[in-house]
Amino acid sequence: MKKLYKLPLLLSPQPEGGYTVTCPILPEFLTEGESMEDIIVNVQDALEATLEIYEEFKMPLPECLTQSPDDEPISFEYLLAE
């Protein structure tokens, strides 16, 4: 089973439109998106790139980032836009 990551995200509106997306527990994490749909896709890509950086430099991930898929219950927040 894939690893689960619980990722707090900050979406900062940009004057020209869209959002810059950062993660307070992963300073290397940075992406953007014009819409919520874009952000969801881009967050996955940015997380993969950030994990590669941590692996390459043999840096430990923050413990609060990962969650065992066998733990009960698994909690997460999801942003819905109407």
mmCIF file of the N, C-alpha and C atoms, coordinates in Angstrom:
data_MODEL
# 
_entry.id   MODEL 
# 
loop_
_atom_site.group_PDB 
_atom_site.id 
_atom_site.type_symbol 
_atom_site.label_atom_id 
_atom_site.label_alt_id 
_atom_site.label_comp_id 
_atom_site.label_asym_id 
_atom_site.label_entity_id 
_atom_site.label_seq_id 
_atom_site.pdbx_PDB_ins_code 
_atom_site.Cartn_x 
_atom_site.Cartn_y 
_atom_site.Cartn_z 
_atom_site.occupancy 
_atom_site.B_iso_or_equiv 
_atom_site.pdbx_formal_charge 
_atom_site.auth_seq_id 
_atom_site.auth_comp_id 
_atom_site.auth_asym_id 
_atom_site.auth_atom_id 
_atom_site.pdbx_PDB_model_num 
ATOM 1   N N  . MET A 1 1  ? 0.846   -1.185 0.000   1.00 0.00 ? 1  MET A N  1 
ATOM 2   C CA . MET A 1 1  ? 0.000   0.000  0.000   1.00 0.00 ? 1  MET A CA 1 
ATOM 3   C C  . MET A 1 1  ? 0.888   1.244  0.000   1.00 0.00 ? 1  MET A C  1 
ATOM 4   N N  . LYS A 1 2  ? 0.412   2.293  -0.680  1.00 0.00 ? 2  LYS A N  1 
ATOM 5   C CA . LYS A 1 2  ? 1.159   3.542  -0.742  1.00 0.00 ? 2  LYS A CA 1 
ATOM 6   C C  . LYS A 1 2  ? 1.207   4.199  0.626   1.00 0.00 ? 2  LYS A C  1 
ATOM 7   N N  . LYS A 1 3  ? 2.238   5.023  0.826   1.00 0.00 ? 3  LYS A N  1 
ATOM 8   C CA . LYS A 1 3  ? 2.329   5.810  2.048   1.00 0.00 ? 3  LYS A CA 1 
ATOM 9   C C  . LYS A 1 3  ? 1.289   6.925  2.002   1.00 0.00 ? 3  LYS A C  1 
ATOM 10  N N  . LEU A 1 4  ? 0.829   7.309  3.168   1.00 0.00 ? 4  LEU A N  1 
ATOM 11  C CA . LEU A 1 4  ? -0.092  8.436  3.276   1.00 0.00 ? 4  LEU A CA 1 
ATOM 12  C C  . LEU A 1 4  ? 0.659   9.620  3.873   1.00 0.00 ? 4  LEU A C  1 
ATOM 13  N N  . TYR A 1 5  ? 0.413   10.792 3.319   1.00 0.00 ? 5  TYR A N  1 
ATOM 14  C CA . TYR A 1 5  ? 1.031   12.016 3.812   1.00 0.00 ? 5  TYR A CA 1 
ATOM 15  C C  . TYR A 1 5  ? -0.070  12.991 4.193   1.00 0.00 ? 5  TYR A C  1 
ATOM 16  N N  . LYS A 1 6  ? 0.023   13.512 5.408   1.00 0.00 ? 6  LYS A N  1 
ATOM 17  C CA . LYS A 1 6  ? -0.929  14.529 5.871   1.00 0.00 ? 6  LYS A CA 1 
ATOM 18  C C  . LYS A 1 6  ? -0.213  15.867 5.769   1.00 0.00 ? 6  LYS A C  1 
ATOM 19  N N  . LEU A 1 7  ? -0.612  16.648 4.791   1.00 0.00 ? 7  LEU A N  1 
ATOM 20  C CA . LEU A 1 7  ? 0.131   17.824 4.389   1.00 0.00 ? 7  LEU A CA 1 
ATOM 21  C C  . LEU A 1 7  ? -0.672  19.099 4.646   1.00 0.00 ? 7  LEU A C  1 
ATOM 22  N N  . PRO A 1 8  ? -0.258  19.904 5.626   1.00 0.00 ? 8  PRO A N  1 
ATOM 23  C CA . PRO A 1 8  ? -0.938  21.198 5.805   1.00 0.00 ? 8  PRO A CA 1 
ATOM 24  C C  . PRO A 1 8  ? -0.493  22.149 4.689   1.00 0.00 ? 8  PRO A C  1 
ATOM 25  N N  . LEU A 1 9  ? -1.456  22.789 4.058   1.00 0.00 ? 9  LEU A N  1 
ATOM 26  C CA . LEU A 1 9  ? -1.140  23.676 2.942   1.00 0.00 ? 9  LEU A CA 1 
ATOM 27  C C  . LEU A 1 9  ? -1.646  25.088 3.205   1.00 0.00 ? 9  LEU A C  1 
ATOM 28  N N  . LEU A 1 10 ? -0.893  26.062 2.728   1.00 0.00 ? 10 LEU A N  1 
ATOM 29  C CA . LEU A 1 10 ? -1.307  27.465 2.774   1.00 0.00 ? 10 LEU A CA 1 
ATOM 30  C C  . LEU A 1 10 ? -1.498  27.933 1.335   1.00 0.00 ? 10 LEU A C  1 
ATOM 31  N N  . LEU A 1 11 ? -2.704  28.388 1.021   1.00 0.00 ? 11 LEU A N  1 
ATOM 32  C CA . LEU A 1 11 ? -3.011  28.917 -0.304  1.00 0.00 ? 11 LEU A CA 1 
ATOM 33  C C  . LEU A 1 11 ? -3.053  30.434 -0.202  1.00 0.00 ? 11 LEU A C  1 
ATOM 34  N N  . SER A 1 12 ? -2.113  31.081 -0.859  1.00 0.00 ? 12 SER A N  1 
ATOM 35  C CA . SER A 1 12 ? -2.021  32.544 -0.826  1.00 0.00 ? 12 SER A CA 1 
ATOM 36  C C  . SER A 1 12 ? -2.489  33.106 -2.158  1.00 0.00 ? 12 SER A C  1 
ATOM 37  N N  . PRO A 1 13 ? -3.600  33.863 -2.149  1.00 0.00 ? 13 PRO A N  1 
ATOM 38  C CA . PRO A 1 13 ? -4.092  34.461 -3.401  1.00 0.00 ? 13 PRO A CA 1 
ATOM 39  C C  . PRO A 1 13 ? -3.053  35.406 -3.987  1.00 0.00 ? 13 PRO A C  1 
ATOM 40  N N  . GLN A 1 14 ? -2.933  35.397 -5.311  1.00 0.00 ? 14 GLN A N  1 
ATOM 41  C CA . GLN A 1 14 ? -1.988  36.268 -5.998  1.00 0.00 ? 14 GLN A CA 1 
ATOM 42  C C  . GLN A 1 14 ? -2.749  37.375 -6.723  1.00 0.00 ? 14 GLN A C  1 
ATOM 43  N N  . PRO A 1 15 ? -2.191  38.586 -6.774  1.00 0.00 ? 15 PRO A N  1 
ATOM 44  C CA . PRO A 1 15 ? -2.892  39.721 -7.401  1.00 0.00 ? 15 PRO A CA 1 
ATOM 45  C C  . PRO A 1 15 ? -3.283  39.453 -8.856  1.00 0.00 ? 15 PRO A C  1 
ATOM 46  N N  . GLU A 1 16 ? -2.458  38.690 -9.569  1.00 0.00 ? 16 GLU A N  1 
ATOM 47  C CA . GLU A 1 16 ? -2.753  38.427 -10.974 1.00 0.00 ? 16 GLU A CA 1 
ATOM 48  C C  . GLU A 1 16 ? -3.721  37.260 -11.156 1.00 0.00 ? 16 GLU A C  1 
ATOM 49  N N  . GLY A 1 17 ? -4.132  36.644 -10.048 1.00 0.00 ? 17 GLY A N  1 
ATOM 50  C CA . GLY A 1 17 ? -5.041  35.505 -10.083 1.00 0.00 ? 17 GLY A CA 1 
ATOM 51  C C  . GLY A 1 17 ? -4.339  34.226 -9.667  1.00 0.00 ? 17 GLY A C  1 
ATOM 52  N N  . GLY A 1 18 ? -5.100  33.263 -9.264  1.00 0.00 ? 18 GLY A N  1 
ATOM 53  C CA . GLY A 1 18 ? -4.523  31.999 -8.838  1.00 0.00 ? 18 GLY A CA 1 
ATOM 54  C C  . GLY A 1 18 ? -3.955  32.077 -7.431  1.00 0.00 ? 18 GLY A C  1 
ATOM 55  N N  . TYR A 1 19 ? -3.249  31.031 -7.069  1.00 0.00 ? 19 TYR A N  1 
ATOM 56  C CA . TYR A 1 19 ? -2.723  30.888 -5.715  1.00 0.00 ? 19 TYR A CA 1 
ATOM 57  C C  . TYR A 1 19 ? -1.288  30.375 -5.745  1.00 0.00 ? 19 TYR A C  1 
ATOM 58  N N  . THR A 1 20 ? -0.509  30.797 -4.776  1.00 0.00 ? 20 THR A N  1 
ATOM 59  C CA . THR A 1 20 ? 0.765   30.170 -4.465  1.00 0.00 ? 20 THR A CA 1 
ATOM 60  C C  . THR A 1 20 ? 0.492   29.230 -3.303  1.00 0.00 ? 20 THR A C  1 
ATOM 61  N N  . VAL A 1 21 ? 1.029   28.011 -3.386  1.00 0.00 ? 21 VAL A N  1 
ATOM 62  C CA . VAL A 1 21 ? 0.768   26.995 -2.375  1.00 0.00 ? 21 VAL A CA 1 
ATOM 63  C C  . VAL A 1 21 ? 2.084   26.601 -1.705  1.00 0.00 ? 21 VAL A C  1 
ATOM 64  N N  . THR A 1 22 ? 2.122   26.721 -0.371  1.00 0.00 ? 22 THR A N  1 
ATOM 65  C CA . THR A 1 22 ? 3.288   26.333 0.411   1.00 0.00 ? 22 THR A CA 1 
ATOM 66  C C  . THR A 1 22 ? 2.842   25.392 1.529   1.00 0.00 ? 22 THR A C  1 
ATOM 67  N N  . CYS A 1 23 ? 3.824   24.799 2.188   1.00 0.00 ? 23 CYS A N  1 
ATOM 68  C CA . CYS A 1 23 ? 3.561   23.902 3.305   1.00 0.00 ? 23 CYS A CA 1 
ATOM 69  C C  . CYS A 1 23 ? 4.439   24.337 4.483   1.00 0.00 ? 23 CYS A C  1 
ATOM 70  N N  . PRO A 1 24 ? 3.827   24.677 5.618   1.00 0.00 ? 24 PRO A N  1 
ATOM 71  C CA . PRO A 1 24 ? 4.621   25.187 6.740   1.00 0.00 ? 24 PRO A CA 1 
ATOM 72  C C  . PRO A 1 24 ? 5.604   24.177 7.335   1.00 0.00 ? 24 PRO A C  1 
ATOM 73  N N  . ILE A 1 25 ? 5.381   22.887 7.141   1.00 0.00 ? 25 ILE A N  1 
ATOM 74  C CA . ILE A 1 25 ? 6.322   21.910 7.718   1.00 0.00 ? 25 ILE A CA 1 
ATOM 75  C C  . ILE A 1 25 ? 7.360   21.416 6.712   1.00 0.00 ? 25 ILE A C  1 
ATOM 76  N N  . LEU A 1 26 ? 7.210   21.812 5.435   1.00 0.00 ? 26 LEU A N  1 
ATOM 77  C CA . LEU A 1 26 ? 8.188   21.459 4.402   1.00 0.00 ? 26 LEU A CA 1 
ATOM 78  C C  . LEU A 1 26 ? 8.581   22.738 3.664   1.00 0.00 ? 26 LEU A C  1 
ATOM 79  N N  . PRO A 1 27 ? 9.613   23.429 4.119   1.00 0.00 ? 27 PRO A N  1 
ATOM 80  C CA . PRO A 1 27 ? 9.988   24.709 3.498   1.00 0.00 ? 27 PRO A CA 1 
ATOM 81  C C  . PRO A 1 27 ? 10.327  24.586 2.014   1.00 0.00 ? 27 PRO A C  1 
ATOM 82  N N  . GLU A 1 28 ? 10.727  23.403 1.567   1.00 0.00 ? 28 GLU A N  1 
ATOM 83  C CA . GLU A 1 28 ? 11.099  23.200 0.165   1.00 0.00 ? 28 GLU A CA 1 
ATOM 84  C C  . GLU A 1 28 ? 9.884   23.062 -0.746  1.00 0.00 ? 28 GLU A C  1 
ATOM 85  N N  . PHE A 1 29 ? 8.724   22.889 -0.184  1.00 0.00 ? 29 PHE A N  1 
ATOM 86  C CA . PHE A 1 29 ? 7.487   22.663 -0.945  1.00 0.00 ? 29 PHE A CA 1 
ATOM 87  C C  . PHE A 1 29 ? 6.945   23.994 -1.469  1.00 0.00 ? 29 PHE A C  1 
ATOM 88  N N  . LEU A 1 30 ? 6.747   24.072 -2.787  1.00 0.00 ? 30 LEU A N  1 
ATOM 89  C CA . LEU A 1 30 ? 6.218   25.282 -3.404  1.00 0.00 ? 30 LEU A CA 1 
ATOM 90  C C  . LEU A 1 30 ? 5.559   24.905 -4.719  1.00 0.00 ? 30 LEU A C  1 
ATOM 91  N N  . THR A 1 31 ? 4.337   25.365 -4.916  1.00 0.00 ? 31 THR A N  1 
ATOM 92  C CA . THR A 1 31 ? 3.659   25.175 -6.188  1.00 0.00 ? 31 THR A CA 1 
ATOM 93  C C  . THR A 1 31 ? 2.645   26.297 -6.352  1.00 0.00 ? 31 THR A C  1 
ATOM 94  N N  . GLU A 1 32 ? 1.872   26.229 -7.419  1.00 0.00 ? 32 GLU A N  1 
ATOM 95  C CA . GLU A 1 32 ? 0.852   27.245 -7.674  1.00 0.00 ? 32 GLU A CA 1 
ATOM 96  C C  . GLU A 1 32 ? -0.260  26.622 -8.493  1.00 0.00 ? 32 GLU A C  1 
ATOM 97  N N  . GLY A 1 33 ? -1.326  27.371 -8.644  1.00 0.00 ? 33 GLY A N  1 
ATOM 98  C CA . GLY A 1 33 ? -2.432  26.908 -9.464  1.00 0.00 ? 33 GLY A CA 1 
ATOM 99  C C  . GLY A 1 33 ? -3.423  28.026 -9.698  1.00 0.00 ? 33 GLY A C  1 
ATOM 100 N N  . GLU A 1 34 ? -4.060  27.979 -10.861 1.00 0.00 ? 34 GLU A N  1 
ATOM 101 C CA . GLU A 1 34 ? -5.072  28.971 -11.210 1.00 0.00 ? 34 GLU A CA 1 
ATOM 102 C C  . GLU A 1 34 ? -6.419  28.630 -10.583 1.00 0.00 ? 34 GLU A C  1 
ATOM 103 N N  . SER A 1 35 ? -6.676  27.328 -10.372 1.00 0.00 ? 35 SER A N  1 
ATOM 104 C CA . SER A 1 35 ? -7.951  26.867 -9.826  1.00 0.00 ? 35 SER A CA 1 
ATOM 105 C C  . SER A 1 35 ? -7.693  25.774 -8.798  1.00 0.00 ? 35 SER A C  1 
ATOM 106 N N  . MET A 1 36 ? -8.720  25.408 -8.064  1.00 0.00 ? 36 MET A N  1 
ATOM 107 C CA . MET A 1 36 ? -8.583  24.329 -7.087  1.00 0.00 ? 36 MET A CA 1 
ATOM 108 C C  . MET A 1 36 ? -8.219  23.016 -7.781  1.00 0.00 ? 36 MET A C  1 
ATOM 109 N N  . GLU A 1 37 ? -8.755  22.803 -8.963  1.00 0.00 ? 37 GLU A N  1 
ATOM 110 C CA . GLU A 1 37 ? -8.422  21.589 -9.719  1.00 0.00 ? 37 GLU A CA 1 
ATOM 111 C C  . GLU A 1 37 ? -6.933  21.554 -10.062 1.00 0.00 ? 37 GLU A C  1 
ATOM 112 N N  . ASP A 1 38 ? -6.403  22.704 -10.507 1.00 0.00 ? 38 ASP A N  1 
ATOM 113 C CA . ASP A 1 38 ? -4.964  22.803 -10.799 1.00 0.00 ? 38 ASP A CA 1 
ATOM 114 C C  . ASP A 1 38 ? -4.143  22.538 -9.547  1.00 0.00 ? 38 ASP A C  1 
ATOM 115 N N  . ILE A 1 39 ? -4.577  23.114 -8.446  1.00 0.00 ? 39 ILE A N  1 
ATOM 116 C CA . ILE A 1 39 ? -3.828  22.984 -7.195  1.00 0.00 ? 39 ILE A CA 1 
ATOM 117 C C  . ILE A 1 39 ? -3.726  21.527 -6.775  1.00 0.00 ? 39 ILE A C  1 
ATOM 118 N N  . ILE A 1 40 ? -4.805  20.775 -6.868  1.00 0.00 ? 40 ILE A N  1 
ATOM 119 C CA . ILE A 1 40 ? -4.794  19.368 -6.460  1.00 0.00 ? 40 ILE A CA 1 
ATOM 120 C C  . ILE A 1 40 ? -3.752  18.589 -7.261  1.00 0.00 ? 40 ILE A C  1 
ATOM 121 N N  . VAL A 1 41 ? -3.730  18.790 -8.565  1.00 0.00 ? 41 VAL A N  1 
ATOM 122 C CA . VAL A 1 41 ? -2.749  18.104 -9.415  1.00 0.00 ? 41 VAL A CA 1 
ATOM 123 C C  . VAL A 1 41 ? -1.336  18.570 -9.085  1.00 0.00 ? 41 VAL A C  1 
ATOM 124 N N  . ASN A 1 42 ? -1.151  19.880 -8.947  1.00 0.00 ? 42 ASN A N  1 
ATOM 125 C CA . ASN A 1 42 ? 0.182   20.431 -8.718  1.00 0.00 ? 42 ASN A CA 1 
ATOM 126 C C  . ASN A 1 42 ? 0.738   20.075 -7.343  1.00 0.00 ? 42 ASN A C  1 
ATOM 127 N N  . VAL A 1 43 ? -0.134  19.925 -6.346  1.00 0.00 ? 43 VAL A N  1 
ATOM 128 C CA . VAL A 1 43 ? 0.317   19.525 -5.016  1.00 0.00 ? 43 VAL A CA 1 
ATOM 129 C C  . VAL A 1 43 ? 0.949   18.133 -5.069  1.00 0.00 ? 43 VAL A C  1 
ATOM 130 N N  . GLN A 1 44 ? 0.334   17.225 -5.807  1.00 0.00 ? 44 GLN A N  1 
ATOM 131 C CA . GLN A 1 44 ? 0.897   15.870 -5.943  1.00 0.00 ? 44 GLN A CA 1 
ATOM 132 C C  . GLN A 1 44 ? 2.302   15.941 -6.547  1.00 0.00 ? 44 GLN A C  1 
ATOM 133 N N  . ASP A 1 45 ? 2.449   16.713 -7.628  1.00 0.00 ? 45 ASP A N  1 
ATOM 134 C CA . ASP A 1 45 ? 3.764   16.857 -8.269  1.00 0.00 ? 45 ASP A CA 1 
ATOM 135 C C  . ASP A 1 45 ? 4.781   17.508 -7.337  1.00 0.00 ? 45 ASP A C  1 
ATOM 136 N N  . ALA A 1 46 ? 4.354   18.550 -6.630  1.00 0.00 ? 46 ALA A N  1 
ATOM 137 C CA . ALA A 1 46 ? 5.269   19.254 -5.728  1.00 0.00 ? 46 ALA A CA 1 
ATOM 138 C C  . ALA A 1 46 ? 5.693   18.358 -4.567  1.00 0.00 ? 46 ALA A C  1 
ATOM 139 N N  . LEU A 1 47 ? 4.770   17.539 -4.057  1.00 0.00 ? 47 LEU A N  1 
ATOM 140 C CA . LEU A 1 47 ? 5.127   16.629 -2.977  1.00 0.00 ? 47 LEU A CA 1 
ATOM 141 C C  . LEU A 1 47 ? 6.149   15.607 -3.455  1.00 0.00 ? 47 LEU A C  1 
ATOM 142 N N  . GLU A 1 48 ? 5.947   15.051 -4.644  1.00 0.00 ? 48 GLU A N  1 
ATOM 143 C CA . GLU A 1 48 ? 6.907   14.084 -5.186  1.00 0.00 ? 48 GLU A CA 1 
ATOM 144 C C  . GLU A 1 48 ? 8.288   14.719 -5.336  1.00 0.00 ? 48 GLU A C  1 
ATOM 145 N N  . ALA A 1 49 ? 8.343   15.944 -5.836  1.00 0.00 ? 49 ALA A N  1 
ATOM 146 C CA . ALA A 1 49 ? 9.630   16.633 -5.992  1.00 0.00 ? 49 ALA A CA 1 
ATOM 147 C C  . ALA A 1 49 ? 10.275  16.905 -4.637  1.00 0.00 ? 49 ALA A C  1 
ATOM 148 N N  . THR A 1 50 ? 9.477   17.300 -3.658  1.00 0.00 ? 50 THR A N  1 
ATOM 149 C CA . THR A 1 50 ? 10.001  17.576 -2.319  1.00 0.00 ? 50 THR A CA 1 
ATOM 150 C C  . THR A 1 50 ? 10.525  16.299 -1.671  1.00 0.00 ? 50 THR A C  1 
ATOM 151 N N  . LEU A 1 51 ? 9.799   15.200 -1.827  1.00 0.00 ? 51 LEU A N  1 
ATOM 152 C CA . LEU A 1 51 ? 10.260  13.920 -1.268  1.00 0.00 ? 51 LEU A CA 1 
ATOM 153 C C  . LEU A 1 51 ? 11.583  13.493 -1.905  1.00 0.00 ? 51 LEU A C  1 
ATOM 154 N N  . GLU A 1 52 ? 11.745  13.761 -3.204  1.00 0.00 ? 52 GLU A N  1 
ATOM 155 C CA . GLU A 1 52 ? 13.009  13.449 -3.873  1.00 0.00 ? 52 GLU A CA 1 
ATOM 156 C C  . GLU A 1 52 ? 14.158  14.262 -3.280  1.00 0.00 ? 52 GLU A C  1 
ATOM 157 N N  . ILE A 1 53 ? 13.912  15.530 -2.969  1.00 0.00 ? 53 ILE A N  1 
ATOM 158 C CA . ILE A 1 53 ? 14.939  16.377 -2.349  1.00 0.00 ? 53 ILE A CA 1 
ATOM 159 C C  . ILE A 1 53 ? 15.346  15.793 -0.997  1.00 0.00 ? 53 ILE A C  1 
ATOM 160 N N  . TYR A 1 54 ? 14.359  15.432 -0.184  1.00 0.00 ? 54 TYR A N  1 
ATOM 161 C CA . TYR A 1 54 ? 14.654  14.874 1.137   1.00 0.00 ? 54 TYR A CA 1 
ATOM 162 C C  . TYR A 1 54 ? 15.434  13.571 1.015   1.00 0.00 ? 54 TYR A C  1 
ATOM 163 N N  . GLU A 1 55 ? 15.069  12.740 0.043   1.00 0.00 ? 55 GLU A N  1 
ATOM 164 C CA . GLU A 1 55 ? 15.770  11.472 -0.153  1.00 0.00 ? 55 GLU A CA 1 
ATOM 165 C C  . GLU A 1 55 ? 17.195  11.709 -0.643  1.00 0.00 ? 55 GLU A C  1 
ATOM 166 N N  . GLU A 1 56 ? 17.350  12.594 -1.617  1.00 0.00 ? 56 GLU A N  1 
ATOM 167 C CA . GLU A 1 56 ? 18.671  12.871 -2.187  1.00 0.00 ? 56 GLU A CA 1 
ATOM 168 C C  . GLU A 1 56 ? 19.644  13.389 -1.132  1.00 0.00 ? 56 GLU A C  1 
ATOM 169 N N  . PHE A 1 57 ? 19.185  14.267 -0.263  1.00 0.00 ? 57 PHE A N  1 
ATOM 170 C CA . PHE A 1 57 ? 20.051  14.855 0.750   1.00 0.00 ? 57 PHE A CA 1 
ATOM 171 C C  . PHE A 1 57 ? 19.984  14.124 2.088   1.00 0.00 ? 57 PHE A C  1 
ATOM 172 N N  . LYS A 1 58 ? 19.304  12.960 2.081   1.00 0.00 ? 58 LYS A N  1 
ATOM 173 C CA . LYS A 1 58 ? 19.189  12.099 3.267   1.00 0.00 ? 58 LYS A CA 1 
ATOM 174 C C  . LYS A 1 58 ? 18.690  12.881 4.493   1.00 0.00 ? 58 LYS A C  1 
ATOM 175 N N  . MET A 1 59 ? 17.692  13.718 4.250   1.00 0.00 ? 59 MET A N  1 
ATOM 176 C CA . MET A 1 59 ? 17.080  14.511 5.318   1.00 0.00 ? 59 MET A CA 1 
ATOM 177 C C  . MET A 1 59 ? 15.860  13.767 5.837   1.00 0.00 ? 59 MET A C  1 
ATOM 178 N N  . PRO A 1 60 ? 15.667  13.721 7.149   1.00 0.00 ? 60 PRO A N  1 
ATOM 179 C CA . PRO A 1 60 ? 14.474  13.050 7.682   1.00 0.00 ? 60 PRO A CA 1 
ATOM 180 C C  . PRO A 1 60 ? 13.223  13.897 7.445   1.00 0.00 ? 60 PRO A C  1 
ATOM 181 N N  . LEU A 1 61 ? 12.138  13.218 7.139   1.00 0.00 ? 61 LEU A N  1 
ATOM 182 C CA . LEU A 1 61 ? 10.856  13.905 7.006   1.00 0.00 ? 61 LEU A CA 1 
ATOM 183 C C  . LEU A 1 61 ? 10.292  14.199 8.391   1.00 0.00 ? 61 LEU A C  1 
ATOM 184 N N  . PRO A 1 62 ? 9.550   15.280 8.545   1.00 0.00 ? 62 PRO A N  1 
ATOM 185 C CA . PRO A 1 62 ? 8.884   15.524 9.830   1.00 0.00 ? 62 PRO A CA 1 
ATOM 186 C C  . PRO A 1 62 ? 7.952   14.352 10.159  1.00 0.00 ? 62 PRO A C  1 
ATOM 187 N N  . GLU A 1 63 ? 7.982   13.900 11.413  1.00 0.00 ? 63 GLU A N  1 
ATOM 188 C CA . GLU A 1 63 ? 7.172   12.745 11.812  1.00 0.00 ? 63 GLU A CA 1 
ATOM 189 C C  . GLU A 1 63 ? 5.686   12.971 11.607  1.00 0.00 ? 63 GLU A C  1 
ATOM 190 N N  . CYS A 1 64 ? 5.231   14.197 11.778  1.00 0.00 ? 64 CYS A N  1 
ATOM 191 C CA . CYS A 1 64 ? 3.799   14.482 11.643  1.00 0.00 ? 64 CYS A CA 1 
ATOM 192 C C  . CYS A 1 64 ? 3.326   14.415 10.192  1.00 0.00 ? 64 CYS A C  1 
ATOM 193 N N  . LEU A 1 65 ? 4.242   14.282 9.237   1.00 0.00 ? 65 LEU A N  1 
ATOM 194 C CA . LEU A 1 65 ? 3.884   14.268 7.825   1.00 0.00 ? 65 LEU A CA 1 
ATOM 195 C C  . LEU A 1 65 ? 3.294   12.934 7.374   1.00 0.00 ? 65 LEU A C  1 
ATOM 196 N N  . THR A 1 66 ? 3.805   11.842 7.918   1.00 0.00 ? 66 THR A N  1 
ATOM 197 C CA . THR A 1 66 ? 3.369   10.530 7.446   1.00 0.00 ? 66 THR A CA 1 
ATOM 198 C C  . THR A 1 66 ? 2.378   9.896  8.409   1.00 0.00 ? 66 THR A C  1 
ATOM 199 N N  . GLN A 1 67 ? 1.528   9.078  7.846   1.00 0.00 ? 67 GLN A N  1 
ATOM 200 C CA . GLN A 1 67 ? 0.557   8.330  8.639   1.00 0.00 ? 67 GLN A CA 1 
ATOM 201 C C  . GLN A 1 67 ? 0.499   6.920  8.082   1.00 0.00 ? 67 GLN A C  1 
ATOM 202 N N  . SER A 1 68 ? 0.494   5.952  8.966   1.00 0.00 ? 68 SER A N  1 
ATOM 203 C CA . SER A 1 68 ? 0.397   4.561  8.536   1.00 0.00 ? 68 SER A CA 1 
ATOM 204 C C  . SER A 1 68 ? -0.997  4.308  7.980   1.00 0.00 ? 68 SER A C  1 
ATOM 205 N N  . PRO A 1 69 ? -1.088  3.655  6.812   1.00 0.00 ? 69 PRO A N  1 
ATOM 206 C CA . PRO A 1 69 ? -2.419  3.361  6.267   1.00 0.00 ? 69 PRO A CA 1 
ATOM 207 C C  . PRO A 1 69 ? -3.183  2.347  7.102   1.00 0.00 ? 69 PRO A C  1 
ATOM 208 N N  . ASP A 1 70 ? -2.514  1.703  8.055   1.00 0.00 ? 70 ASP A N  1 
ATOM 209 C CA . ASP A 1 70 ? -3.174  0.725  8.922   1.00 0.00 ? 70 ASP A CA 1 
ATOM 210 C C  . ASP A 1 70 ? -3.749  1.362  10.177  1.00 0.00 ? 70 ASP A C  1 
ATOM 211 N N  . ASP A 1 71 ? -3.402  2.632  10.422  1.00 0.00 ? 71 ASP A N  1 
ATOM 212 C CA . ASP A 1 71 ? -3.923  3.318  11.602  1.00 0.00 ? 71 ASP A CA 1 
ATOM 213 C C  . ASP A 1 71 ? -5.417  3.576  11.441  1.00 0.00 ? 71 ASP A C  1 
ATOM 214 N N  . GLU A 1 72 ? -6.115  3.534  12.534  1.00 0.00 ? 72 GLU A N  1 
ATOM 215 C CA . GLU A 1 72 ? -7.552  3.829  12.524  1.00 0.00 ? 72 GLU A CA 1 
ATOM 216 C C  . GLU A 1 72 ? -7.811  4.979  13.467  1.00 0.00 ? 72 GLU A C  1 
ATOM 217 N N  . PRO A 1 73 ? -8.596  5.905  13.185  1.00 0.00 ? 73 PRO A N  1 
ATOM 218 C CA . PRO A 1 73 ? -9.075  6.290  11.850  1.00 0.00 ? 73 PRO A CA 1 
ATOM 219 C C  . PRO A 1 73 ? -8.059  7.164  11.144  1.00 0.00 ? 73 PRO A C  1 
ATOM 220 N N  . ILE A 1 74 ? -8.208  7.301  9.867   1.00 0.00 ? 74 ILE A N  1 
ATOM 221 C CA . ILE A 1 74 ? -7.393  8.217  9.078   1.00 0.00 ? 74 ILE A CA 1 
ATOM 222 C C  . ILE A 1 74 ? -8.201  9.500  8.910   1.00 0.00 ? 74 ILE A C  1 
ATOM 223 N N  . SER A 1 75 ? -7.651  10.597 9.383   1.00 0.00 ? 75 SER A N  1 
ATOM 224 C CA . SER A 1 75 ? -8.364  11.864 9.262   1.00 0.00 ? 75 SER A CA 1 
ATOM 225 C C  . SER A 1 75 ? -7.661  12.762 8.256   1.00 0.00 ? 75 SER A C  1 
ATOM 226 N N  . PHE A 1 76 ? -8.452  13.556 7.553   1.00 0.00 ? 76 PHE A N  1 
ATOM 227 C CA . PHE A 1 76 ? -7.890  14.531 6.646   1.00 0.00 ? 76 PHE A CA 1 
ATOM 228 C C  . PHE A 1 76 ? -8.916  15.616 6.389   1.00 0.00 ? 76 PHE A C  1 
ATOM 229 N N  . GLU A 1 77 ? -8.413  16.749 5.921   1.00 0.00 ? 77 GLU A N  1 
ATOM 230 C CA . GLU A 1 77 ? -9.281  17.860 5.545   1.00 0.00 ? 77 GLU A CA 1 
ATOM 231 C C  . GLU A 1 77 ? -9.248  17.992 4.043   1.00 0.00 ? 77 GLU A C  1 
ATOM 232 N N  . TYR A 1 78 ? -10.369 18.390 3.482   1.00 0.00 ? 78 TYR A N  1 
ATOM 233 C CA . TYR A 1 78 ? -10.460 18.537 2.037   1.00 0.00 ? 78 TYR A CA 1 
ATOM 234 C C  . TYR A 1 78 ? -11.192 19.828 1.739   1.00 0.00 ? 78 TYR A C  1 
ATOM 235 N N  . LEU A 1 79 ? -10.675 20.596 0.845   1.00 0.00 ? 79 LEU A N  1 
ATOM 236 C CA . LEU A 1 79 ? -11.257 21.883 0.498   1.00 0.00 ? 79 LEU A CA 1 
ATOM 237 C C  . LEU A 1 79 ? -12.159 21.727 -0.723  1.00 0.00 ? 79 LEU A C  1 
ATOM 238 N N  . LEU A 1 80 ? -13.404 22.126 -0.593  1.00 0.00 ? 80 LEU A N  1 
ATOM 239 C CA . LEU A 1 80 ? -14.353 22.083 -1.702  1.00 0.00 ? 80 LEU A CA 1 
ATOM 240 C C  . LEU A 1 80 ? -14.687 23.503 -2.114  1.00 0.00 ? 80 LEU A C  1 
ATOM 241 N N  . ALA A 1 81 ? -14.696 23.738 -3.404  1.00 0.00 ? 81 ALA A N  1 
ATOM 242 C CA . ALA A 1 81 ? -15.051 25.060 -3.912  1.00 0.00 ? 81 ALA A CA 1 
ATOM 243 C C  . ALA A 1 81 ? -16.311 24.939 -4.753  1.00 0.00 ? 81 ALA A C  1 
ATOM 244 N N  . GLU A 1 82 ? -17.248 25.839 -4.550  1.00 0.00 ? 82 GLU A N  1 
ATOM 245 C CA . GLU A 1 82 ? -18.474 25.837 -5.340  1.00 0.00 ? 82 GLU A CA 1 
ATOM 246 C C  . GLU A 1 82 ? -18.466 26.987 -6.303  1.00 0.00 ? 82 GLU A C  1 
# 
